[in-house]
Amino acid sequence: MAAHNDLGKQGEEHAVAFLQSNGYDILETNWVFQKAEVDIIAFKNNILAVVEVKTRSSLEFGLPQDFVKPKKIQLLTKAINEYVIQNDMDVSVRFDIIAIHKTANNFELEHLENAFYYF
């Protein structure tokens, strides 16, 4: 596996651990619908949190959250709509980003709730 794939996988594992330690139930990881992959679907306080995880080894080219593009937002919205229908859920949906920056010996994590809106 390529190094950037390893880094992304590590980032997702840190994100899952972070969410769990903050009271979220993890419903799915890497859930796929058509062309969309949802990194994490979590649940807390009747809110379905759709979490996009972005991990970077350097901030030289921008913050991790800056790499979530409109096309990705559109795909996530379509996918999570299908997820809610398939699971017959009556919940509020929130789109979050967990931005992770790997330093020499650590992962710096920032949880951005309500990171984007799509109507």
C-alpha positions, 0 to 999 in steps of 0.5 A, a space after each residue: 500500500 502506498 505511503 499516503 494510503 497508510 497515512 489516510 488509514 492511520 488518520 481514520 483510525 485516530 478519528 474513530 478513536 476520537 469520536 468514540 472517546 467523545 461519546 459517538 457510536 460508530 455506525 459505519 466506516 468507509 461506507 460506499 454508495 455509487 461513487 461516494 465513500 463516506 469515511 465515518 457515519 457516527 451517531 450521538 444525541 439523535 444526530 447522524 454525523 457524516 464525517 469526512 477525514 482528511 489527513 496530511 503529513 504537511 501543511 505546506 499546501 494548505 489545511 486538510 479541510 481545504 481539500 474537501 471540494 464541492 464535488 465531494 460534498 455533493 457525493 456525500 450528500 447523495 450517499 447519506 440521503 440513501 443511507 437514511 432511507 435504507 435504514 429508515 432513520 428519523 434523525 438530524 444529519 450533520 456533516 463534519 470534517 476531522 482534519 488531521 495533521 501528522 507531526 514528527 511523533 503525533 497526530 494533531 486533530 481538529 473536529 469541525 462540526 457542521 463543516 459544510 451545508 448543502 441544500 
